[in-house]
Amino acid sequence: MDVTVEIRRGTKRFADRNVGRITWHSFSFGSHYDPERVGFGPMVCHDEHLLAAGQGFDTHHHEGVEIVSWVLSGAVEHRDSTGASTVLRPGEVGHLSSGSGVEHAEHAAGPQTRFVQVWLTAEEPDRPPSYDARPVTLEPGSFTEVLRPRSDATLSVAELAAGDEVTLPEARLRHLFVASGALVRSSLAEPLAAGDAFEITAPDESRTSGADPVRVAAGVPTQLLLWSFA
């Protein structure tokens, strides 16, 4: 089987608009249901949130998911029932392992805030919940591994200047999201704009047979979020 690629346009995402916030859902969520868009590998939620100052999500419950947050602009205040309390800013990654159950809240701290949040099914859903936030130093022009919330899942981020080209690391499943900027060309042909994504499936035989690597190029300063699943 050959490598398969699907382009998911940001304009086709499900949108929720509430007072002080907008959320774009890449997969089925709440009242938005599409049987063909319920997840990708262990990824069951890929949301982009835009919050007005002080707005966000009041205390609510999670269990059995790994929740990863990446701030694009502004800042997110996180509080949860483990006692964790922090303000997450661009250049930091937040990871809430909900485990057997946790309550948490998220609100924009200060100015208008935009962030991406991904939920993955947990490998050990009965573990006690925990939260971690850490700074990330990105290597310009290439992918930097940021987090491994599961043994088979890796989040990498690339910060590209206009004209930079980068090769995607090999993996069985890859979800490449254009967080900002634009890709003008790639070995996958079609350009992508902010909010768009590639979903790439590569069977084992294609990864060991010398298949051509996947490369993308930025037309303007661009940030890419890449989830790789072994």
Secondary structure in CASP SS format (residue, H / E / C, confidence):
PFRMAT SS
TARGET T0000
AUTHOR 0000-0000-0000
METHOD secondary structure of the structure
MODEL  1
M C 1.00
D C 1.00
V C 1.00
T E 1.00
V E 1.00
E E 1.00
I E 1.00
R E 1.00
R C 1.00
G H 1.00
T H 1.00
K H 1.00
R C 1.00
F E 1.00
A E 1.00
D E 1.00
R E 1.00
N E 1.00
V C 1.00
G C 1.00
R E 1.00
I E 1.00
T E 1.00
W E 1.00
H E 1.00
S C 1.00
F C 1.00
S C 1.00
F E 1.00
G C 1.00
S C 1.00
H E 1.00
Y C 1.00
D C 1.00
P C 1.00
E C 1.00
R C 1.00
V C 1.00
G C 1.00
F E 1.00
G C 1.00
P C 1.00
M E 1.00
V E 1.00
C E 1.00
H E 1.00
D E 1.00
E E 1.00
H E 1.00
L E 1.00
L E 1.00
A C 1.00
A C 1.00
G C 1.00
Q C 1.00
G E 1.00
F E 1.00
D E 1.00
T E 1.00
H E 1.00
H E 1.00
H E 1.00
E C 1.00
G C 1.00
V E 1.00
E E 1.00
I E 1.00
V E 1.00
S E 1.00
W E 1.00
V E 1.00
L E 1.00
S E 1.00
G C 1.00
A C 1.00
V E 1.00
E E 1.00
H E 1.00
R E 1.00
D E 1.00
S C 1.00
T C 1.00
G C 1.00
A C 1.00
S E 1.00
T E 1.00
V E 1.00
L E 1.00
R C 1.00
P C 1.00
G C 1.00
E E 1.00
V E 1.00
G E 1.00
H E 1.00
L E 1.00
S E 1.00
S C 1.00
G C 1.00
S C 1.00
G C 1.00
V E 1.00
E E 1.00
H E 1.00
A E 1.00
E E 1.00
H E 1.00
A E 1.00
A C 1.00
G C 1.00
P C 1.00
Q C 1.00
T E 1.00
R E 1.00
F E 1.00
V E 1.00
Q E 1.00
V E 1.00
W E 1.00
L E 1.00
T E 1.00
A C 1.00
E C 1.00
E C 1.00
P C 1.00
D C 1.00
R C 1.00
P C 1.00
P C 1.00
S E 1.00
Y E 1.00
D E 1.00
A E 1.00
R E 1.00
P E 1.00
V C 1.00
T C 1.00
L C 1.00
E C 1.00
P C 1.00
G C 1.00
S C 1.00
F E 1.00
T E 1.00
E E 1.00
V E 1.00
L E 1.00
R E 1.00
P E 1.00
R E 1.00
S C 1.00
D C 1.00
A E 1.00
T E 1.00
L E 1.00
S E 1.00
V E 1.00
A E 1.00
E E 1.00
L E 1.00
A C 1.00
A C 1.00
G C 1.00
D C 1.00
E E 1.00
V E 1.00
T E 1.00
L C 1.00
P C 1.00
E C 1.00
A C 1.00
R C 1.00
L E 1.00
R E 1.00
H E 1.00
L E 1.00
F E 1.00
V E 1.00
A E 1.00
S E 1.00
G C 1.00
A E 1.00
L E 1.00
V E 1.00
R E 1.00
S E 1.00
S C 1.00
L C 1.00
A C 1.00
E C 1.00
P C 1.00
L E 1.00
A E 1.00
A C 1.00
G C 1.00
D C 1.00
A E 1.00
F E 1.00
E E 1.00
I E 1.00
T E 1.00
A C 1.00
P C 1.00
D H 1.00
E H 1.00
S H 1.00
R H 1.00
T C 1.00
S C 1.00
G C 1.00
A C 1.00
D C 1.00
P C 1.00
V C 1.00
R E 1.00
V E 1.00
A E 1.00
A E 1.00
G C 1.00
V C 1.00
P C 1.00
T E 1.00
Q E 1.00
L E 1.00
L E 1.00
L E 1.00
W E 1.00
S E 1.00
F E 1.00
A C 1.00
END
